[in-house]
Amino acid sequence: MAGFDVRLYATAALMTLLIFASIYSLNMFFESQREQYVTEQMNEIVDDFEEIETAYYFMDLVAQQNNSCDILKSELDYLESRLWVLDGRIKSYRDITKDFANDEFYIREKKKLNRREVIHLAMLSKLKKTCNYNHTIVLYFYGQCEQNRRCDEQGYVLTYINQNIDPEISILSFDADRNISAVDSLIKLYNVTEYPCVVVEGHTHCGLHTSDEMMALMCQYSPSLSICK
């Protein structure tokens, strides 16, 4: 009987060890897959920034030439599409990063994105003045998103609207938690008092807005948008 008990316990111990080893191996495998995916995301983000920088310097070059408005508009549209894709990739990186709020790569690339969006905003504003560029500009400010889930909710609304009227609108999002001086200046300039907050054609409206409310605000300041007809 005693021998039977010893064999039973030994078998149970071996099975437990095998189970733990299997779990550990699976965790190592999934962690390896996650790290590989994160690395791929990082490489894509770096590539996107290089594309954005190329477009930016090209725009600065052709701005000195005659009949540059059409070229500038084309490059600005391209630049905006890359910024939008890049923002999505950084969000994807955030979603698969356990502690994204303290992740150095995420913080660094988010800051780079916001700085380029400030440049993009300046270029958009200049194009609207000098080339009669009829484009609606929406600025989206968000912060404290770990505690404030409304940030993501407002982001989903703006993404949905952008997908429907992308050629007519420019939506630039700014992270108030990154301590970027240019973004902080925009927050003061537009009197952003809470998050989330949107600025439509220079008019500030803080708080969470549904899809219908957001489209109503856009139509109030840009009645020529296709969604307003």
BALUM-396439 format. One record per residue: residue number from 1; residue in three letters; x, z, y of N, C-alpha, C in turn. Coordinates in pm, whole numbers. Layout:
N
+-----+------+--------+--------+--------+--------+--------+--------+--------+--------+--------+
| pos | code |   n_xx |   n_zz |   n_yy |  ca_xx |  ca_zz |  ca_yy |   c_xx |   c_zz |   c_yy |
+-----+------+--------+--------+--------+--------+--------+--------+--------+--------+--------+
| NUM |  ALA |      X |      Z |      Y |      X |      Z |      Y |      X |      Z |      Y |
...
+-----+------+--------+--------+--------+--------+--------+--------+--------+--------+--------+
//
This chain:
229
+-----+------+--------+--------+--------+--------+--------+--------+--------+--------+--------+
| pos | code |   n_xx |   n_zz |   n_yy |  ca_xx |  ca_zz |  ca_yy |   c_xx |   c_zz |   c_yy |
+-----+------+--------+--------+--------+--------+--------+--------+--------+--------+--------+
|   1 |  MET |     83 |      0 |   -121 |      0 |      0 |      0 |     87 |      0 |    126 |
|   2 |  ALA |    193 |     86 |    117 |    282 |     95 |    233 |    350 |    -38 |    259 |
|   3 |  GLY |    390 |   -105 |    146 |    454 |   -236 |    163 |    361 |   -337 |    222 |
|   4 |  PHE |    235 |   -330 |    184 |    136 |   -422 |    239 |    122 |   -403 |    388 |
|   5 |  ASP |    122 |   -275 |    432 |    109 |   -246 |    575 |    228 |   -301 |    654 |
|   6 |  VAL |    347 |   -286 |    594 |    467 |   -336 |    662 |    460 |   -488 |    679 |
|   7 |  ARG |    420 |   -557 |    571 |    409 |   -703 |    580 |    303 |   -744 |    683 |
|   8 |  LEU |    191 |   -668 |    685 |     84 |   -698 |    780 |    130 |   -683 |    924 |
|   9 |  TYR |    198 |   -570 |    950 |    248 |   -546 |   1085 |    354 |   -649 |   1125 |
|  10 |  ALA |    438 |   -684 |   1029 |    543 |   -782 |   1059 |    482 |   -918 |   1092 |
|  11 |  THR |    377 |   -956 |   1011 |    308 |  -1083 |   1037 |    242 |  -1082 |   1174 |
|  12 |  ALA |    175 |   -970 |   1208 |    107 |   -958 |   1337 |    207 |   -965 |   1452 |
|  13 |  ALA |    321 |   -897 |   1432 |    424 |   -898 |   1537 |    479 |  -1039 |   1557 |
|  14 |  LEU |    501 |  -1111 |   1445 |    553 |  -1247 |   1455 |    454 |  -1340 |   1525 |
|  15 |  MET |    326 |  -1325 |   1491 |    223 |  -1408 |   1554 |    214 |  -1378 |   1703 |
|  16 |  THR |    222 |  -1251 |   1740 |    219 |  -1213 |   1882 |    337 |  -1273 |   1957 |
|  17 |  LEU |    456 |  -1267 |   1892 |    576 |  -1324 |   1953 |    561 |  -1475 |   1973 |
|  18 |  LEU |    506 |  -1542 |   1871 |    486 |  -1687 |   1883 |    387 |  -1721 |   1994 |
|  19 |  ILE |    281 |  -1641 |   2007 |    182 |  -1664 |   2112 |    246 |  -1650 |   2250 |
|  20 |  PHE |    323 |  -1541 |   2267 |    389 |  -1519 |   2396 |    489 |  -1630 |   2426 |
|  21 |  ALA |    561 |  -1674 |   2322 |    658 |  -1783 |   2341 |    588 |  -1912 |   2381 |
|  22 |  SER |    473 |  -1939 |   2319 |    397 |  -2060 |   2352 |    346 |  -2055 |   2496 |
|  23 |  ILE |    293 |  -1939 |   2535 |    243 |  -1923 |   2672 |    356 |  -1941 |   2773 |
|  24 |  TYR |    471 |  -1879 |   2743 |    586 |  -1889 |   2833 |    631 |  -2035 |   2847 |
|  25 |  SER |    636 |  -2105 |   2732 |    679 |  -2245 |   2733 |    583 |  -2331 |   2814 |
|  26 |  LEU |    451 |  -2306 |   2798 |    352 |  -2382 |   2874 |    366 |  -2355 |   3023 |
|  27 |  ASN |    386 |  -2228 |   3059 |    403 |  -2193 |   3201 |    526 |  -2263 |   3259 |
|  28 |  MET |    635 |  -2263 |   3181 |    756 |  -2330 |   3227 |    732 |  -2480 |   3244 |
|  29 |  PHE |    657 |  -2539 |   3151 |    627 |  -2682 |   3159 |    545 |  -2714 |   3283 |
|  30 |  PHE |    437 |  -2637 |   3306 |    352 |  -2663 |   3421 |    425 |  -2636 |   3552 |
|  31 |  GLU |    511 |  -2535 |   3553 |    589 |  -2507 |   3673 |    685 |  -2622 |   3701 |
|  32 |  SER |    745 |  -2677 |   3593 |    834 |  -2791 |   3609 |    759 |  -2913 |   3663 |
|  33 |  GLN |    637 |  -2935 |   3610 |    554 |  -3046 |   3657 |    517 |  -3026 |   3803 |
|  34 |  ARG |    484 |  -2904 |   3840 |    447 |  -2873 |   3978 |    565 |  -2899 |   4071 |
|  35 |  GLU |    686 |  -2852 |   4031 |    803 |  -2872 |   4115 |    833 |  -3021 |   4132 |
|  36 |  GLN |    815 |  -3099 |   4024 |    837 |  -3243 |   4033 |    738 |  -3307 |   4130 |
|  37 |  TYR |    611 |  -3264 |   4123 |    510 |  -3320 |   4213 |    539 |  -3281 |   4358 |
|  38 |  VAL |    581 |  -3156 |   4378 |    615 |  -3111 |   4514 |    730 |  -3193 |   4569 |
|  39 |  THR |    831 |  -3219 |   4485 |    945 |  -3299 |   4529 |    901 |  -3440 |   4568 |
|  40 |  GLU |    812 |  -3499 |   4489 |    761 |  -3632 |   4521 |    686 |  -3630 |   4653 |
|  41 |  GLN |    605 |  -3526 |   4675 |    533 |  -3514 |   4801 |    630 |  -3503 |   4918 |
|  42 |  MET |    735 |  -3424 |   4902 |    835 |  -3407 |   5008 |    900 |  -3541 |   5042 |
|  43 |  ASN |    936 |  -3618 |   4938 |   1000 |  -3748 |   4961 |    906 |  -3843 |   5035 |
|  44 |  GLU |    777 |  -3842 |   4998 |    680 |  -3929 |   5065 |    663 |  -3887 |   5211 |
|  45 |  ILE |    664 |  -3757 |   5237 |    650 |  -3708 |   5374 |    770 |  -3753 |   5458 |
|  46 |  VAL |    890 |  -3740 |   5404 |   1010 |  -3785 |   5476 |   1002 |  -3935 |   5505 |
|  47 |  ASP |    959 |  -4014 |   5407 |    944 |  -4159 |   5428 |    844 |  -4188 |   5539 |
|  48 |  ASP |    734 |  -4114 |   5541 |    633 |  -4135 |   5644 |    688 |  -4107 |   5783 |
|  49 |  PHE |    767 |  -4002 |   5796 |    825 |  -3969 |   5926 |    919 |  -4079 |   5973 |
|  50 |  GLU |    993 |  -4138 |   5882 |   1082 |  -4248 |   5919 |   1002 |  -4368 |   5968 |
|  51 |  GLU |    888 |  -4396 |   5903 |    800 |  -4505 |   5947 |    745 |  -4476 |   6086 |
|  52 |  ILE |    705 |  -4352 |   6109 |    648 |  -4313 |   6238 |    753 |  -4326 |   6349 |
|  53 |  GLU |    873 |  -4279 |   6322 |    979 |  -4287 |   6422 |   1012 |  -4433 |   6455 |
|  54 |  THR |   1013 |  -4519 |   6355 |   1039 |  -4661 |   6379 |    931 |  -4721 |   6469 |
|  55 |  ALA |    805 |  -4690 |   6439 |    695 |  -4742 |   6521 |    704 |  -4690 |   6664 |
|  56 |  TYR |    740 |  -4564 |   6679 |    747 |  -4504 |   6812 |    854 |  -4572 |   6899 |
|  57 |  TYR |    974 |  -4589 |   6843 |   1082 |  -4651 |   6921 |   1052 |  -4798 |   6950 |
|  58 |  PHE |    985 |  -4864 |   6857 |    947 |  -5004 |   6880 |    849 |  -5014 |   6996 |
|  59 |  MET |    753 |  -4922 |   7002 |    657 |  -4921 |   7112 |    726 |  -4897 |   7245 |
|  60 |  ASP |    823 |  -4808 |   7244 |    898 |  -4780 |   7367 |    974 |  -4905 |   7412 |
|  61 |  LEU |   1020 |  -4984 |   7316 |   1094 |  -5107 |   7348 |   1003 |  -5213 |   7408 |
|  62 |  VAL |    890 |  -5241 |   7344 |    804 |  -5350 |   7390 |    726 |  -5312 |   7515 |
|  63 |  ALA |    721 |  -5184 |   7549 |    648 |  -5142 |   7669 |    708 |  -5201 |   7795 |
|  64 |  GLN |    835 |  -5241 |   7787 |    902 |  -5298 |   7904 |    881 |  -5449 |   7916 |
|  65 |  GLN |    814 |  -5510 |   7820 |    797 |  -5655 |   7818 |    660 |  -5694 |   7877 |
|  66 |  ASN |    650 |  -5821 |   7916 |    523 |  -5872 |   7966 |    424 |  -5889 |   7850 |
|  67 |  ASN |    296 |  -5882 |   7883 |    188 |  -5899 |   7784 |    206 |  -5806 |   7663 |
|  68 |  SER |    241 |  -5682 |   7694 |    273 |  -5589 |   7586 |    151 |  -5513 |   7535 |
|  69 |  CYS |     37 |  -5521 |   7601 |    -79 |  -5439 |   7564 |   -126 |  -5465 |   7421 |
|  70 |  ASP |   -134 |  -5593 |   7382 |   -180 |  -5625 |   7246 |    -82 |  -5572 |   7142 |
|  71 |  ILE |     47 |  -5586 |   7171 |    149 |  -5537 |   7077 |    144 |  -5386 |   7069 |
|  72 |  LEU |    131 |  -5322 |   7184 |    125 |  -5175 |   7187 |      3 |  -5123 |   7110 |
|  73 |  LYS |   -109 |  -5190 |   7128 |   -230 |  -5147 |   7058 |   -213 |  -5158 |   6907 |
|  74 |  SER |   -154 |  -5268 |   6863 |   -131 |  -5288 |   6720 |    -40 |  -5181 |   6663 |
|  75 |  GLU |     69 |  -5152 |   6735 |    163 |  -5052 |   6687 |    102 |  -4912 |   6693 |
|  76 |  LEU |     20 |  -4888 |   6794 |    -43 |  -4757 |   6807 |   -142 |  -4734 |   6693 |
|  77 |  ASP |   -216 |  -4838 |   6657 |   -308 |  -4828 |   6544 |   -231 |  -4798 |   6415 |
|  78 |  TYR |   -118 |  -4866 |   6398 |    -36 |  -4843 |   6278 |     18 |  -4700 |   6277 |
|  79 |  LEU |     68 |  -4657 |   6392 |    124 |  -4522 |   6403 |     19 |  -4417 |   6370 |
|  80 |  GLU |   -101 |  -4439 |   6421 |   -209 |  -4343 |   6395 |   -245 |  -4338 |   6247 |
|  81 |  SER |   -247 |  -4454 |   6181 |   -279 |  -4456 |   6039 |   -174 |  -4380 |   5958 |
|  82 |  ARG |    -48 |  -4390 |   5998 |     58 |  -4317 |   5928 |     46 |  -4168 |   5953 |
|  83 |  LEU |     11 |  -4129 |   6074 |     -7 |  -3987 |   6105 |   -121 |  -3929 |   6022 |
|  84 |  TRP |   -229 |  -4007 |   6008 |   -345 |  -3958 |   5932 |   -309 |  -3942 |   5784 |
|  85 |  VAL |   -237 |  -4039 |   5729 |   -194 |  -4029 |   5589 |    -97 |  -3913 |   5572 |
|  86 |  LEU |     -7 |  -3898 |   5666 |     91 |  -3790 |   5659 |     24 |  -3654 |   5664 |
|  87 |  ASP |    -75 |  -3640 |   5749 |   -148 |  -3514 |   5757 |   -213 |  -3482 |   5622 |
|  88 |  GLY |   -268 |  -3584 |   5557 |   -329 |  -3564 |   5426 |   -226 |  -3522 |   5322 |
|  89 |  ARG |   -107 |  -3578 |   5328 |     -3 |  -3544 |   5231 |     48 |  -3401 |   5254 |
|  90 |  ILE |     58 |  -3361 |   5379 |    101 |  -3224 |   5407 |     -5 |  -3125 |   5359 |
|  91 |  LYS |   -132 |  -3161 |   5374 |   -239 |  -3075 |   5322 |   -233 |  -3068 |   5170 |
|  92 |  SER |   -203 |  -3181 |   5107 |   -190 |  -3183 |   4961 |    -75 |  -3095 |   4917 |
|  93 |  TYR |     36 |  -3101 |   4991 |    151 |  -3014 |   4961 |    111 |  -2868 |   4976 |
|  94 |  ARG |     33 |  -2839 |   5080 |    -12 |  -2702 |   5102 |    -96 |  -2653 |   4984 |
|  95 |  ASP |   -183 |  -2739 |   4934 |   -275 |  -2700 |   4827 |   -202 |  -2664 |   4697 |
|  96 |  ILE |    -86 |  -2725 |   4673 |    -16 |  -2699 |   4549 |     99 |  -2599 |   4567 |
|  97 |  THR |    112 |  -2545 |   4687 |    218 |  -2448 |   4716 |    156 |  -2309 |   4721 |
|  98 |  LYS |    207 |  -2220 |   4637 |    145 |  -2088 |   4622 |    141 |  -2010 |   4754 |
|  99 |  ASP |    255 |  -2003 |   4821 |    263 |  -1925 |   4945 |    298 |  -2019 |   5059 |
| 100 |  PHE |    204 |  -2113 |   5087 |    235 |  -2218 |   5185 |    260 |  -2163 |   5325 |
| 101 |  ALA |    196 |  -2048 |   5358 |    211 |  -1993 |   5493 |    356 |  -1953 |   5521 |
| 102 |  ASN |    433 |  -1924 |   5416 |    573 |  -1886 |   5432 |    669 |  -1989 |   5373 |
| 103 |  ASP |    615 |  -2105 |   5335 |    698 |  -2209 |   5276 |    773 |  -2282 |   5387 |
| 104 |  GLU |    906 |  -2280 |   5381 |    988 |  -2336 |   5489 |    965 |  -2485 |   5507 |
| 105 |  PHE |    954 |  -2559 |   5397 |    933 |  -2702 |   5408 |    798 |  -2732 |   5474 |
| 106 |  TYR |    694 |  -2664 |   5429 |    560 |  -2685 |   5486 |    560 |  -2656 |   5636 |
| 107 |  ILE |    617 |  -2544 |   5676 |    619 |  -2505 |   5817 |    697 |  -2607 |   5900 |
| 108 |  ARG |    814 |  -2647 |   5849 |    898 |  -2742 |   5922 |    830 |  -2876 |   5940 |
| 109 |  GLU |    769 |  -2929 |   5833 |    706 |  -3060 |   5842 |    577 |  -3055 |   5924 |
| 110 |  LYS |    508 |  -2942 |   5919 |    387 |  -2926 |   6001 |    424 |  -2928 |   6149 |
| 111 |  LYS |    533 |  -2864 |   6184 |    579 |  -2865 |   6322 |    616 |  -3007 |   6366 |
| 112 |  LYS |    687 |  -3079 |   6280 |    724 |  -3217 |   6312 |    600 |  -3303 |   6335 |
| 113 |  LEU |    501 |  -3286 |   6247 |    377 |  -3363 |   6260 |    310 |  -3335 |   6393 |
| 114 |  ASN |    299 |  -3208 |   6431 |    232 |  -3173 |   6555 |    307 |  -3226 |   6677 |
| 115 |  ARG |    440 |  -3223 |   6673 |    519 |  -3276 |   6786 |    496 |  -3427 |   6801 |
| 116 |  ARG |    489 |  -3497 |   6689 |    465 |  -3641 |   6695 |    322 |  -3671 |   6741 |
| 117 |  GLU |    230 |  -3583 |   6707 |     92 |  -3603 |   6754 |     83 |  -3584 |   6906 |
| 118 |  VAL |    162 |  -3492 |   6961 |    165 |  -3475 |   7106 |    218 |  -3603 |   7172 |
| 119 |  ILE |    324 |  -3659 |   7114 |    378 |  -3787 |   7164 |    272 |  -3896 |   7153 |
| 120 |  HIS |    204 |  -3899 |   7039 |     99 |  -3999 |   7016 |    -12 |  -3985 |   7120 |
| 121 |  LEU |    -49 |  -3861 |   7151 |   -151 |  -3836 |   7253 |   -107 |  -3891 |   7389 |
| 122 |  ALA |     18 |  -3868 |   7424 |     69 |  -3918 |   7552 |     66 |  -4071 |   7555 |
| 123 |  MET |    103 |  -4134 |   7444 |    102 |  -4279 |   7435 |    -40 |  -4334 |   7441 |
| 124 |  LEU |   -133 |  -4267 |   7374 |   -274 |  -4307 |   7379 |   -327 |  -4301 |   7521 |
| 125 |  SER |   -298 |  -4191 |   7589 |   -348 |  -4173 |   7726 |   -290 |  -4279 |   7818 |
| 126 |  LYS |   -164 |  -4311 |   7801 |   -100 |  -4414 |   7883 |   -162 |  -4550 |   7856 |
| 127 |  LEU |   -188 |  -4580 |   7729 |   -246 |  -4709 |   7693 |   -387 |  -4723 |   7749 |
| 128 |  LYS |   -463 |  -4613 |   7750 |   -600 |  -4618 |   7804 |   -598 |  -4647 |   7954 |
| 129 |  LYS |   -497 |  -4598 |   8023 |   -489 |  -4616 |   8167 |   -436 |  -4754 |   8204 |
| 130 |  THR |   -333 |  -4799 |   8134 |   -265 |  -4923 |   8175 |   -321 |  -5048 |   8108 |
| 131 |  CYS |   -387 |  -5033 |   7993 |   -432 |  -5151 |   7917 |   -582 |  -5151 |   7893 |
| 132 |  ASN |   -656 |  -5065 |   7961 |   -802 |  -5056 |   7941 |   -837 |  -5039 |   7793 |
| 133 |  TYR |   -763 |  -4953 |   7728 |   -780 |  -4927 |   7585 |   -901 |  -4837 |   7565 |
| 134 |  ASN |  -1009 |  -4892 |   7511 |  -1134 |  -4818 |   7496 |  -1135 |  -4746 |   7362 |
| 135 |  HIS |  -1082 |  -4626 |   7363 |  -1068 |  -4549 |   7239 |  -1103 |  -4404 |   7268 |
| 136 |  THR |  -1186 |  -4345 |   7184 |  -1226 |  -4206 |   7202 |  -1121 |  -4113 |   7141 |
| 137 |  ILE |  -1077 |  -4016 |   7220 |   -975 |  -3922 |   7174 |  -1038 |  -3786 |   7148 |
| 138 |  VAL |  -1017 |  -3736 |   7027 |  -1066 |  -3603 |   6990 |   -946 |  -3518 |   6946 |
| 139 |  LEU |   -931 |  -3404 |   7010 |   -825 |  -3311 |   6972 |   -888 |  -3196 |   6895 |
| 140 |  TYR |   -825 |  -3159 |   6785 |   -878 |  -3052 |   6700 |   -773 |  -2941 |   6690 |
| 141 |  PHE |   -807 |  -2823 |   6741 |   -718 |  -2708 |   6737 |   -768 |  -2608 |   6633 |
| 142 |  TYR |   -678 |  -2562 |   6548 |   -716 |  -2464 |   6447 |   -605 |  -2360 |   6433 |
| 143 |  GLY |   -643 |  -2243 |   6382 |   -546 |  -2136 |   6365 |   -600 |  -2026 |   6276 |
| 144 |  GLN |   -508 |  -1942 |   6227 |   -544 |  -1828 |   6141 |   -629 |  -1873 |   6022 |
| 145 |  CYS |   -590 |  -1985 |   5963 |   -675 |  -2045 |   5859 |   -674 |  -1969 |   5727 |
| 146 |  GLU |   -576 |  -1880 |   5707 |   -577 |  -1800 |   5585 |   -695 |  -1704 |   5584 |
| 147 |  GLN |   -733 |  -1657 |   5704 |   -848 |  -1568 |   5715 |   -973 |  -1640 |   5762 |
| 148 |  ASN |   -954 |  -1747 |   5838 |  -1066 |  -1818 |   5899 |  -1094 |  -1948 |   5823 |
| 149 |  ARG |  -1187 |  -1944 |   5729 |  -1218 |  -2061 |   5646 |  -1288 |  -2171 |   5726 |
| 150 |  ARG |  -1332 |  -2141 |   5848 |  -1399 |  -2243 |   5929 |  -1304 |  -2356 |   5966 |
| 151 |  CYS |  -1173 |  -2329 |   5961 |  -1074 |  -2433 |   5992 |  -1091 |  -2551 |   5898 |
| 152 |  ASP |  -1094 |  -2520 |   5768 |  -1109 |  -2627 |   5669 |  -1245 |  -2695 |   5682 |
| 153 |  GLU |  -1349 |  -2618 |   5709 |  -1483 |  -2676 |   5720 |  -1489 |  -2777 |   5834 |
| 154 |  GLN |  -1431 |  -2741 |   5951 |  -1431 |  -2834 |   6063 |  -1345 |  -2956 |   6032 |
| 155 |  GLY |  -1237 |  -2933 |   5959 |  -1151 |  -3044 |   5921 |  -1222 |  -3144 |   5831 |
| 156 |  TYR |  -1305 |  -3095 |   5739 |  -1381 |  -3184 |   5651 |  -1479 |  -3269 |   5732 |
| 157 |  VAL |  -1544 |  -3207 |   5831 |  -1640 |  -3279 |   5916 |  -1570 |  -3392 |   5991 |
| 158 |  LEU |  -1455 |  -3361 |   6050 |  -1383 |  -3462 |   6128 |  -1328 |  -3573 |   6038 |
| 159 |  THR |  -1285 |  -3537 |   5919 |  -1238 |  -3639 |   5824 |  -1351 |  -3734 |   5787 |
| 160 |  TYR |  -1468 |  -3680 |   5764 |  -1584 |  -3762 |   5729 |  -1618 |  -3859 |   5843 |
| 161 |  ILE |  -1619 |  -3809 |   5965 |  -1651 |  -3894 |   6081 |  -1543 |  -4000 |   6100 |
| 162 |  ASN |  -1417 |  -3961 |   6084 |  -1308 |  -4056 |   6101 |  -1316 |  -4170 |   6000 |
| 163 |  GLN |  -1358 |  -4139 |   5879 |  -1370 |  -4242 |   5776 |  -1477 |  -4345 |   5812 |
| 164 |  ASN |  -1575 |  -4303 |   5889 |  -1686 |  -4392 |   5925 |  -1659 |  -4478 |   6047 |
| 165 |  ILE |  -1583 |  -4424 |   6143 |  -1559 |  -4499 |   6267 |  -1411 |  -4499 |   6303 |
| 166 |  ASP |  -1325 |  -4511 |   6205 |  -1181 |  -4502 |   6225 |  -1128 |  -4594 |   6335 |
| 167 |  PRO |  -1170 |  -4722 |   6344 |  -1113 |  -4809 |   6447 |  -1151 |  -4771 |   6590 |
| 168 |  GLU |  -1251 |  -4685 |   6606 |  -1301 |  -4654 |   6740 |  -1253 |  -4519 |   6793 |
| 169 |  ILE |  -1186 |  -4442 |   6710 |  -1161 |  -4303 |   6745 |  -1022 |  -4259 |   6701 |
| 170 |  SER |   -964 |  -4167 |   6777 |   -836 |  -4105 |   6738 |   -856 |  -3955 |   6732 |
| 171 |  ILE |   -835 |  -3897 |   6614 |   -848 |  -3753 |   6597 |   -710 |  -3695 |   6572 |
| 172 |  LEU |   -665 |  -3607 |   6658 |   -535 |  -3544 |   6646 |   -555 |  -3394 |   6625 |
| 173 |  SER |   -497 |  -3340 |   6520 |   -516 |  -3198 |   6487 |   -389 |  -3119 |   6517 |
| 174 |  PHE |   -406 |  -2999 |   6571 |   -293 |  -2916 |   6612 |   -306 |  -2775 |   6555 |
| 175 |  ASP |   -198 |  -2729 |   6493 |   -193 |  -2596 |   6431 |   -144 |  -2495 |   6534 |
| 176 |  ALA |   -233 |  -2405 |   6575 |   -199 |  -2308 |   6679 |   -106 |  -2198 |   6630 |
| 177 |  ASP |    -86 |  -2188 |   6498 |     -4 |  -2081 |   6441 |    144 |  -2116 |   6432 |
| 178 |  ARG |    181 |  -2237 |   6470 |    319 |  -2281 |   6449 |    411 |  -2254 |   6567 |
| 179 |  ASN |    358 |  -2200 |   6676 |    438 |  -2165 |   6795 |    518 |  -2284 |   6849 |
| 180 |  ILE |    448 |  -2395 |   6868 |    510 |  -2514 |   6926 |    476 |  -2516 |   7074 |
| 181 |  SER |    575 |  -2520 |   7161 |    552 |  -2505 |   7304 |    456 |  -2610 |   7359 |
| 182 |  ALA |    469 |  -2736 |   7314 |    381 |  -2842 |   7363 |    236 |  -2816 |   7321 |
| 183 |  VAL |    217 |  -2770 |   7198 |     82 |  -2738 |   7151 |     26 |  -2619 |   7228 |
| 184 |  ASP |    109 |  -2518 |   7249 |     65 |  -2402 |   7328 |     23 |  -2444 |   7469 |
| 185 |  SER |     94 |  -2541 |   7526 |     59 |  -2590 |   7660 |    -75 |  -2662 |   7658 |
| 186 |  LEU |   -101 |  -2739 |   7552 |   -230 |  -2807 |   7539 |   -343 |  -2706 |   7526 |
| 187 |  ILE |   -318 |  -2598 |   7452 |   -419 |  -2493 |   7434 |   -456 |  -2431 |   7569 |
| 188 |  LYS |   -356 |  -2407 |   7653 |   -382 |  -2353 |   7786 |   -449 |  -2456 |   7875 |
| 189 |  LEU |   -402 |  -2581 |   7867 |   -457 |  -2688 |   7950 |   -606 |  -2707 |   7927 |
| 190 |  TYR |   -647 |  -2702 |   7801 |   -788 |  -2727 |   7767 |   -868 |  -2598 |   7746 |
| 191 |  ASN |   -807 |  -2485 |   7780 |   -877 |  -2356 |   7775 |   -939 |  -2331 |   7637 |
| 192 |  VAL |   -858 |  -2344 |   7535 |   -902 |  -2317 |   7398 |   -903 |  -2165 |   7377 |
| 193 |  THR |  -1020 |  -2110 |   7354 |  -1035 |  -1964 |   7347 |  -1060 |  -1911 |   7206 |
| 194 |  GLU |  -1095 |  -1997 |   7112 |  -1117 |  -1956 |   6974 |  -1097 |  -2075 |   6882 |
| 195 |  TYR |  -1091 |  -2045 |   6752 |  -1068 |  -2151 |   6653 |  -1178 |  -2149 |   6548 |
| 196 |  PRO |  -1218 |  -2268 |   6502 |  -1171 |  -2400 |   6544 |  -1224 |  -2438 |   6681 |
| 197 |  CYS |  -1160 |  -2538 |   6741 |  -1202 |  -2585 |   6873 |  -1172 |  -2734 |   6884 |
| 198 |  VAL |  -1265 |  -2810 |   6941 |  -1245 |  -2954 |   6960 |  -1248 |  -2987 |   7109 |
| 199 |  VAL |  -1171 |  -3087 |   7145 |  -1170 |  -3139 |   7281 |  -1203 |  -3287 |   7271 |
| 200 |  VAL |  -1319 |  -3326 |   7321 |  -1365 |  -3464 |   7313 |  -1352 |  -3528 |   7451 |
| 201 |  GLU |  -1263 |  -3625 |   7461 |  -1240 |  -3695 |   7588 |  -1218 |  -3596 |   7703 |
| 202 |  GLY |  -1139 |  -3492 |   7675 |  -1103 |  -3396 |   7778 |  -1200 |  -3280 |   7795 |
| 203 |  HIS |  -1309 |  -3277 |   7720 |  -1410 |  -3173 |   7732 |  -1402 |  -3078 |   7612 |
| 204 |  THR |  -1386 |  -2949 |   7640 |  -1360 |  -2849 |   7537 |  -1488 |  -2787 |   7483 |
| 205 |  HIS |  -1496 |  -2781 |   7348 |  -1610 |  -2718 |   7280 |  -1557 |  -2639 |   7161 |
| 206 |  CYS |  -1550 |  -2508 |   7177 |  -1497 |  -2424 |   7071 |  -1607 |  -2377 |   6976 |
| 207 |  GLY |  -1567 |  -2338 |   6856 |  -1663 |  -2297 |   6754 |  -1679 |  -2405 |   6649 |
| 208 |  LEU |  -1743 |  -2370 |   6539 |  -1764 |  -2465 |   6429 |  -1881 |  -2557 |   6460 |
| 209 |  HIS |  -1863 |  -2687 |   6438 |  -1967 |  -2787 |   6464 |  -1998 |  -2863 |   6336 |
| 210 |  THR |  -2126 |  -2878 |   6308 |  -2168 |  -2958 |   6193 |  -2141 |  -3106 |   6221 |
| 211 |  SER |  -2161 |  -3188 |   6121 |  -2140 |  -3332 |   6138 |  -2231 |  -3388 |   6247 |
| 212 |  ASP |  -2358 |  -3350 |   6245 |  -2453 |  -3399 |   6347 |  -2415 |  -3350 |   6486 |
| 213 |  GLU |  -2375 |  -3224 |   6496 |  -2335 |  -3169 |   6626 |  -2209 |  -3237 |   6678 |
| 214 |  MET |  -2116 |  -3265 |   6587 |  -1992 |  -3330 |   6627 |  -2018 |  -3472 |   6676 |
| 215 |  MET |  -2102 |  -3545 |   6605 |  -2135 |  -3681 |   6648 |  -2211 |  -3682 |   6779 |
| 216 |  ALA |  -2295 |  -3581 |   6800 |  -2369 |  -3570 |   6927 |  -2272 |  -3550 |   7043 |
| 217 |  LEU |  -2169 |  -3468 |   7022 |  -2069 |  -3446 |   7127 |  -1994 |  -3575 |   7158 |
| 218 |  MET |  -1957 |  -3648 |   7055 |  -1885 |  -3774 |   7076 |  -1971 |  -3874 |   7151 |
| 219 |  CYS |  -2099 |  -3879 |   7118 |  -2189 |  -3973 |   7185 |  -2215 |  -3931 |   7329 |
| 220 |  GLN |  -2207 |  -3802 |   7355 |  -2227 |  -3753 |   7492 |  -2119 |  -3806 |   7586 |
| 221 |  TYR |  -1995 |  -3812 |   7535 |  -1883 |  -3853 |   7620 |  -1838 |  -3997 |   7594 |
| 222 |  SER |  -1878 |  -4054 |   7479 |  -1845 |  -4193 |   7447 |  -1968 |  -4262 |   7389 |
| 223 |  PRO |  -2067 |  -4291 |   7473 |  -2193 |  -4349 |   7423 |  -2179 |  -4487 |   7362 |
| 224 |  SER |  -2065 |  -4553 |   7382 |  -2048 |  -4688 |   7327 |  -2005 |  -4687 |   7181 |
| 225 |  LEU |  -1980 |  -4571 |   7122 |  -1942 |  -4564 |   6981 |  -2053 |  -4619 |   6894 |
| 226 |  SER |  -2016 |  -4680 |   6783 |  -2116 |  -4743 |   6695 |  -2213 |  -4641 |   6636 |
| 227 |  ILE |  -2170 |  -4516 |   6619 |  -2259 |  -4415 |   6563 |  -2366 |  -4370 |   6662 |
| 228 |  CYS |  -2353 |  -4412 |   6786 |  -2447 |  -4370 |   6890 |  -2561 |  -4471 |   6909 |
| 229 |  LYS |  -2552 |  -4584 |   6844 |  -2650 |  -4690 |   6865 |  -2765 |  -4677 |   6767 |
+-----+------+--------+--------+--------+--------+--------+--------+--------+--------+--------+
//
